[in-house]
Amino acid sequence: MFHIMDHLGIIIALITFTVSVIYFLKYFNVFKMMTRPDSSIKFKKCESPGCVRCNLYDEVLTDAADRLEKLCQHSTDKQDLHQDLKRIKNSFKTNIPTRSEQKPEVFYLHGLTAMPWWTSSFHFATDVKILEDNFNVICQEFFQVNSDSRAFWKVNSTPNGQWKVLHLVNQGKVQRDMVDLCPKTFDIASSLQSLMTKNVFANVAFSVIEPGTVITEHYGPTNTRLRCHLGLVTPSSCHLCVAGSCCDWRRGECLLFDDSHLHSVVHEGDQWRAVFMVDLWHPHVTRPERSAIDIIFKSES
């Protein structure tokens, strides 16, 4: 009798242990699951029919190719236009190089310098200085809008945590109601020389990541932009990883990176992280190419 009870106790202990392990793996080992390259775990997507982040990317490219063809047909100076748009037209015809570290989800423009991280010197020195010099103004308006019930924050959920975004410009569309809540910040952003504004790749926003959030590895939509973050609230426990290299935000300083590289965020702390985000033109996209991209990837009203 005691022998049977001993075995029964062992069986119960093994079952309890197994259940505990399953629970642990399911709820506390999310980071490993979510950061593996072949992860099938996805973000919760919005349901907006015009969202380039959530639309079928093939459809976005098809519409852009149609606009490019019409642009070429209606041009009065075919020779100059052909030269200006040669690289864009070739990019629509050829795929991303197999060995490329960049895999933008929508549009890859061939021939651009590819670096995961960009310094503030040379190309972006003026814009970075404007943002950092106006840190106090931007930070003040962020805290005001963060507590304002009229502010519309878009909440993005992941299997582990969430982050929220308040757009002043969302995919090339100015959000007037939100601009009215942050007029000084919008004016500062609008003064940037390299600011991308008129196409679906362009965003100006505040971004907040909740403690414990993991944003899985993913690629941005294009290599024609660089993303700039001005650190507002920057706990040391929140890390941005781009192409296998990790960096932390710093309060009052800008961080520039190319989000067409594989990137992710892990927040291991207990205080939320906040940044002011602007999308800037890649410096090697020419002026005629920028105008063309604004047309063929125009933001729908």
Secondary structure, DSSP 8 states (H G I E B T S, - for coil): -HHHHHHHHHHHHHHHHHHHHHHHHHHH-HHHHHHSTT----------TT-TTTS-HHHHHHHHHHHHHHHHHH-S-HHHHHHHHHHHHHHHHS---TT-SB--SSB--TT----SEE-SSGGGHHHHHHHHHTHHHHHHHHHHHHT-TT---EEEE-SS-EEEEEEEEETTEE-HHHHHHSHHHHHHHHT-TTB--SBTT--EEEEEE-TT-EEEEE--SBSSEEEEEEEEE--TTEEEEETTEEE---TT-EEEE-TTB-EEEEE-SSS-EEEEEEEEE-TTS-HHHHHHHHHHTB---
